[in-house]
Amino acid sequence: GAVVSQHPSRVICKSGTSVKIECRSLDFQATTMFWYRQFPKQSLMLMATSNEGSKATYEQGVEKDKFLINHASLTLSTLTVTSAHPEDSSFYICSANVAGIENEQFFGPGTRLTVL
Amino acid sequence: AQKITQTQPGMFVQEKEAVTLDCTYDTSDQSYGLFWYKQPSSGEMIFLIYQGSYDEQNATEGRYSLNFQKARKSANLVISASQLGDSAMYFCAMRELETSGSRLTFGEGTQLTVNP
């Protein structure tokens, strides 16, 4: 199956700093990628849909100025958590699907963010 | 209303036995897809099985089968011959192709523990 990578896998930062997480589709082009957040023992919650070459679509309640998404190419989407606070500590996971193939969606391995 | 409901927060099964994980869904779309993912403690999302709304036969993938009952809007996952490595969180997800495109909506998950 197709491969999606995420970097970094784990990051610890100080409160107030910004953290960038990269999501790459390694062997296919992804016009659309998705960013999820998962708190411990909870489900995945969609934060935003990242569209190549256009603005991301954010879910209700997700601050677009805090979670900046850039989808500059068909293989790369980035999520930047700006001015991170301890409550932003979570597991962030991206996914992508191959256009026109509806029975698969490929997930990255996730990034565990800890804000001190 | 919840779009995906998993009513079993936790399930226990003896090694080598079969187990059914429940999932019900709610959609007005005629065209939709149902997914099951496994999430071990490492956090990665492992795709298990897919069922399209127009598929007449229940999907099967090795030890995994999906008991799709369209009229009841249920898509239960059956794992046969459980193995210790099956212990993980299991998520049911739905893609509503008409209203939501490629995005997935996840249930709350079921934590499966396989006992030796």
Interface residues (C-beta under 8 A of the other chain):
Chain A: G1 T32 F34 Q38 Q42 S43 L44 M45 L46 T49 F91 I93 S95 N97 E102 N103 E104 Q105 F106 F107 P109 G110 R112
Chain B: G33 F35 Y37 S42 G43 E44 M45 F47 Y50 G52 F91 R95 L97 G101 S102 R103 L104 T105 F106 G107 E108 G109
